[in-house]
Amino acid sequence: MAEEEPQFSEEQVEKATSLLDIRKIIGGLLGVYGLLLLGAGLFASEADKEKAAGVNINLWVSLALIVASALFLAWGFTRPLVDELEEDDAEGGVTGAEPQARAQP
């Protein structure tokens, strides 16, 4: 007895593809780490600053992480993965993009 694959609407596929976009996941993680380091940098003691040659390294790294997060999120939201996949299909697609049938034991 063969199992039938569920049929999904185009809207459902687009939502799932957008949800799993790695750029948004990376941007979110970088943003969380950046905000945590921002708090550590704003409330750093003088002893912490002296360990880094007088530079509040937590503050500078947090700003870099927040900027990187903003870039990843902007890239993910302005160029959705669905649009990029459609462009690839229009250009001829990627070789091997079609899923292959699985052999049944």
C-alpha beads as a LAMMPS data file, in Angstrom:
LAMMPS data file: protein, C-alpha beads

105 atoms
104 bonds

1 atom types
1 bond types

-500.0 500.0 xlo xhi
-500.0 500.0 ylo yhi
-500.0 500.0 zlo zhi

Masses

1 110.0

Atoms # bond

1 1 1 0.000 0.000 0.000
2 1 1 1.561 3.267 -1.130
3 1 1 1.451 6.260 1.176
4 1 1 0.000 9.413 -0.306
5 1 1 1.977 12.588 0.136
6 1 1 0.003 15.457 1.663
7 1 1 -0.873 18.305 -0.664
8 1 1 0.045 21.783 0.527
9 1 1 -1.156 25.062 -0.882
10 1 1 1.369 27.443 -2.393
11 1 1 0.801 29.844 0.517
12 1 1 1.605 27.125 3.070
13 1 1 4.807 26.250 1.235
14 1 1 5.859 29.907 1.121
15 1 1 5.226 30.332 4.869
16 1 1 7.231 27.208 5.723
17 1 1 10.080 28.271 3.448
18 1 1 10.129 31.740 4.969
19 1 1 10.070 30.380 8.513
20 1 1 13.091 28.172 7.922
21 1 1 15.183 30.849 6.185
22 1 1 18.627 30.504 7.791
23 1 1 19.360 34.224 7.367
24 1 1 16.555 35.124 9.750
25 1 1 17.624 32.486 12.263
26 1 1 21.247 33.664 12.221
27 1 1 20.164 37.305 12.419
28 1 1 17.967 36.582 15.416
29 1 1 20.702 34.691 17.250
30 1 1 23.274 37.396 16.574
31 1 1 20.786 39.978 17.838
32 1 1 20.165 38.086 21.082
33 1 1 23.896 37.641 21.721
34 1 1 24.478 41.287 20.837
35 1 1 21.873 42.463 23.316
36 1 1 23.300 40.246 26.059
37 1 1 26.788 41.620 25.443
38 1 1 25.402 45.146 25.301
39 1 1 24.093 44.696 28.836
40 1 1 27.434 43.272 29.939
41 1 1 29.226 46.173 28.291
42 1 1 27.028 48.881 29.765
43 1 1 27.378 47.509 33.277
44 1 1 31.056 46.493 33.064
45 1 1 33.300 47.243 36.010
46 1 1 36.600 49.044 35.758
47 1 1 38.371 45.744 36.474
48 1 1 36.750 44.218 33.366
49 1 1 37.869 47.167 31.268
50 1 1 41.430 46.941 32.592
51 1 1 41.605 43.274 31.555
52 1 1 41.145 44.432 27.954
53 1 1 43.742 47.243 28.035
54 1 1 41.173 49.848 29.033
55 1 1 38.775 49.056 26.174
56 1 1 35.182 48.064 26.878
57 1 1 35.399 45.097 24.518
58 1 1 31.920 43.781 25.400
59 1 1 30.383 47.047 24.252
60 1 1 32.261 47.120 20.925
61 1 1 31.589 43.475 20.119
62 1 1 27.915 43.896 21.013
63 1 1 27.622 46.796 18.580
64 1 1 29.256 44.706 15.835
65 1 1 26.874 41.803 16.536
66 1 1 23.836 44.075 16.469
67 1 1 24.938 45.570 13.125
68 1 1 25.545 42.074 11.682
69 1 1 22.133 40.991 12.994
70 1 1 20.444 43.961 11.349
71 1 1 22.164 43.166 8.036
72 1 1 21.130 39.499 8.116
73 1 1 17.537 40.365 9.038
74 1 1 17.312 43.093 6.399
75 1 1 18.667 40.670 3.800
76 1 1 16.219 37.979 4.868
77 1 1 13.168 40.246 4.821
78 1 1 13.959 42.267 1.682
79 1 1 14.921 39.226 -0.436
80 1 1 12.642 36.398 0.702
81 1 1 13.854 32.888 -0.026
82 1 1 10.739 32.180 -2.089
83 1 1 11.638 34.991 -4.503
84 1 1 15.222 33.756 -4.816
85 1 1 14.036 30.211 -5.501
86 1 1 11.662 31.475 -8.185
87 1 1 14.526 33.408 -9.800
88 1 1 16.644 30.237 -9.825
89 1 1 13.797 28.313 -11.461
90 1 1 13.397 31.038 -14.091
91 1 1 17.139 30.888 -14.876
92 1 1 17.037 27.166 -15.449
93 1 1 17.200 25.934 -11.887
94 1 1 19.864 24.143 -9.977
95 1 1 20.932 20.735 -11.174
96 1 1 19.728 17.997 -8.911
97 1 1 16.984 20.168 -7.435
98 1 1 14.306 17.555 -8.056
99 1 1 13.899 15.102 -5.199
100 1 1 14.629 11.541 -6.162
101 1 1 12.236 8.720 -5.396
102 1 1 13.172 6.653 -2.376
103 1 1 13.578 2.952 -2.808
104 1 1 11.061 0.958 -0.846
105 1 1 12.515 -1.980 1.133

Bonds

1 1 1 2
2 1 2 3
3 1 3 4
4 1 4 5
5 1 5 6
6 1 6 7
7 1 7 8
8 1 8 9
9 1 9 10
10 1 10 11
11 1 11 12
12 1 12 13
13 1 13 14
14 1 14 15
15 1 15 16
16 1 16 17
17 1 17 18
18 1 18 19
19 1 19 20
20 1 20 21
21 1 21 22
22 1 22 23
23 1 23 24
24 1 24 25
25 1 25 26
26 1 26 27
27 1 27 28
28 1 28 29
29 1 29 30
30 1 30 31
31 1 31 32
32 1 32 33
33 1 33 34
34 1 34 35
35 1 35 36
36 1 36 37
37 1 37 38
38 1 38 39
39 1 39 40
40 1 40 41
41 1 41 42
42 1 42 43
43 1 43 44
44 1 44 45
45 1 45 46
46 1 46 47
47 1 47 48
48 1 48 49
49 1 49 50
50 1 50 51
51 1 51 52
52 1 52 53
53 1 53 54
54 1 54 55
55 1 55 56
56 1 56 57
57 1 57 58
58 1 58 59
59 1 59 60
60 1 60 61
61 1 61 62
62 1 62 63
63 1 63 64
64 1 64 65
65 1 65 66
66 1 66 67
67 1 67 68
68 1 68 69
69 1 69 70
70 1 70 71
71 1 71 72
72 1 72 73
73 1 73 74
74 1 74 75
75 1 75 76
76 1 76 77
77 1 77 78
78 1 78 79
79 1 79 80
80 1 80 81
81 1 81 82
82 1 82 83
83 1 83 84
84 1 84 85
85 1 85 86
86 1 86 87
87 1 87 88
88 1 88 89
89 1 89 90
90 1 90 91
91 1 91 92
92 1 92 93
93 1 93 94
94 1 94 95
95 1 95 96
96 1 96 97
97 1 97 98
98 1 98 99
99 1 99 100
100 1 100 101
101 1 101 102
102 1 102 103
103 1 103 104
104 1 104 105
